[in-house]
Amino acid sequence: MKLNFDQYGEDARKDPLIIIHGLYGSAANFRGLAKFYAADFNVYCLDLRNHGNSPHSNEITYSLMAEDVVEFMDDQGLDHAHILGHSMGGKTAMQLALNHPERVDKLVIGDIAPVEYPHHHEKIFEGLVALPLDEISSRGDADKRLAEFEPEAGVRAFLLTNLKRDDNENFMWRINLPALISEYDNIAAAPEGISYDGETLFIRGDRSDYVADEYVPETMEIFPNACIETIDDCGHWLHSEKPQEFSEILLNFLR
């Protein structure tokens, strides 16, 4: 699958850095930071399948998404690259490293562990499906309706970045919502593989339970050369909640 992407920097002397977003996200999530990172790297922000402006598919597995990234690298002539993935993108990055270790220089995972998680997006899915797109006149209207299902304004704003207008100026979803719902078991699943020995960094927020202490032994078993850094007073959205701290940890590792 040919993934849509944004590129920042075109200096052949710089190492490539590929950034992979999480569920409901897009390449735009890292736009501000990617421009900053472009001082040191050629940065590629991807839209995963069924997200952003990339093609849609009824199949979603981490192996498929990892192969999408490999195809992107082949198309760009990138034999290897640093890989940064957040949340679902982090699991995709892990699967890429497990399947194709030779393609990964340094691996950075944002607030996700290589484990299967219990389902916890049902309410969000319910809210997104319940939005009557043919009746909504504005994003503000959509936000009010979605508030019945998601109380946090920041989360709603993030979710509603996936609304776009069609040729008739009616709202439609940019994400492939039916596929995300039907394939959610695969999204919640753990990446498959025995181990990856390359240099790996896990960055977690101290207010997030995605990389809870109970997941650390399994994480270190699969990624034996990993280190784990924790950002204080931070939740799951590390790069937006604490961009300076996140970037300092990331760049110190990559440099």
Stockholm file with secondary structure:
# STOCKHOLM 1.0

chainA/1-255         MKLNFDQYGEDARKDPLIIIHGLYGSAANFRGLAKFYAADFNVYCLDLRNHGNSPHSNEITYSLMAEDVVEFMDDQGLDHAHILGHSMGGKTAMQLALNHPERVDKLVIGDIAPVEYPHHHEKIFEGLVALPLDEISSRGDADKRLAEFEPEAGVRAFLLTNLKRDDNENFMWRINLPALISEYDNIAAAPEGISYDGETLFIRGDRSDYVADEYVPETMEIFPNACIETIDDCGHWLHSEKPQEFSEILLNFLR
#=GR chainA/1-255 SS CCCCEEEECCCTTSEEEEEECCTTCCGGGGHHHHHHHTTTEEEEEECCTTSTTSCCCSCCCHHHHHHHHHHHHHHHTCSCEEEEEETHHHHHHHHHHHHCGGGEEEEEEESCCSSCCCCCCHHHHHHHHHCCTTTCCSHHHHHHHHTTTCCCHHHHHHHGGGEEECTTSCEEESSCHHHHHHTHHHHHSCCCCSCCCSCEEEEEETTCCTTCGGGHHHHHHHSTTEEEEEETTCCSCHHHHSHHHHHHHHHHHHC
#=GC SS_cons         CCCCEEEECCCTTSEEEEEECCTTCCGGGGHHHHHHHTTTEEEEEECCTTSTTSCCCSCCCHHHHHHHHHHHHHHHTCSCEEEEEETHHHHHHHHHHHHCGGGEEEEEEESCCSSCCCCCCHHHHHHHHHCCTTTCCSHHHHHHHHTTTCCCHHHHHHHGGGEEECTTSCEEESSCHHHHHHTHHHHHSCCCCSCCCSCEEEEEETTCCTTCGGGHHHHHHHSTTEEEEEETTCCSCHHHHSHHHHHHHHHHHHC
//
